[in-house]
Structures are given as C-alpha cells and as structure tokens.
Amino acid sequence: MLDHFFGWWPTALRASLLFLLLFIKPIKHIHSTTQLSIMTIKVGDTLPSVNLKYCPYDPSLEHACGIPQNLSTDSFKGKKVVIFGVPGAFTPTCNNSHLPEFREKFQDLTAKGVDQVICISTSDAFVMDAWGKWTKTNDKLILAADGNGEFVTATGLVQDLTKIGFGAIRSQRFALVADDLKVTYIGVESGSGVSVSGATAVLASL
C-alpha cells in the first residue's frame, strides 16, 4: 500500500515514514501509561522505600543543629506510624495549627498504639530541626526532611507551588497511618485548612 502512494519517494524517506507509522502510537501509549501510574497512595498500599533525613533531638544543641541522620521508611516495618505532611516549615497553617495539634495529642496517639509520629516537609533537615526547636516539639515528633521530594512523589502526595515561589515539588497537606508498612488511613486536604489531615481525624481512625 505504501508503494502505491509513495513509490516515487526516496528509500530513506519511505523508511522514515514507516517508522513514524509503526512507532508514534506506541510512544504516546507509553507516555500515557507513565502519567497514569503516578497515583496517590491509598488504604491497603505499601509505603515506598525512601530515605528521609532528620536531626535527632539533642537538648544540648539549643542554638545549633545536629548532624542529619537517615530515616528509612523500611524502619517502620513492624510498627504503627503516623506520617503527616506539610507544604512548608514555619508557614502559618503548618506552624499554628497542623503541627501543634499532633504535638498536643501525642500521648493520645501513643495510647492508641502509635509507635512514631513523623512530620514531613520538602525542606532540608536543618530547617526541620530549627522548626522543631522553635515549636518546642522536643522528642515527641520526628521532623523529617524529604529534601528531594522522593517520598511525596512516590506516594503521589506532591503539589506544584511555583506560582507562589515554593517550587515545583512540595508536599500536599496530608496525614496517613501505616501499620507494618501497610496504609490503614489516608487523609489529604482539598482546601487550605486542617481537617482530614489533623490529629483528631487520625485518632478517630485508630
């Protein structure tokens, strides 16, 4: 059929046309599949294996930060953990509402069998440590940095905030519970406040 319409074309051009006809649709299909595979983590899913960074609480370092350590999500195996994500350390809602509620309800969470409560932001470990000092979180919560956005990207809990100068990879406001690495609760905010991602909602799910 190609010979009927393009028989007069040079061999090289005919080969190029054949390549486009054969492969243009598969390429589009692969791209579409990649896009669809980036989905938000849901109840029943397993946490991705990602390394976060945090500075262990040290009361002797009042005006300085410690050395960042690795915090692998693999270490949550056999534990019940709460992970909540914030768009940014020190930002108004995160600082005045989201983090304080988890700090205040920490004992209630542990009474429900929670082993660790981790706050994640795409800031660096030093900023997260400074935020912990500022809010007097002490050793109640682990303030972990997802500096490269690996966790929020792998879980689909990422948002683009370039329009307000925060960059293309920022955490959504969310909270999840994982028991032995399996997600048992996930709450992602659709508005600007704290509801399904707050400590009260998490406690109700336990």
Buried (B, 14 or more C-beta within 10 A) or exposed (E): EEEEEEEEBEEEEBEEBEEEEEEEEEEEEEEEEEEEEEEEBEEEBEBBEBBBBBBEBEEEEEEEBBEBEEBEBEEBEEBBBBBBBBBBBBBEBBBEEBBBBBBEBBEBBBEBEBEBBBBBBBBBBBBBBBBBBEBEBEEBBBBBBBBBBBBBBBBBBBBEBEEEEBEEBBBBBBBBBBBEBEBBBBBBBEEEEBEBBBBEBBBEBB
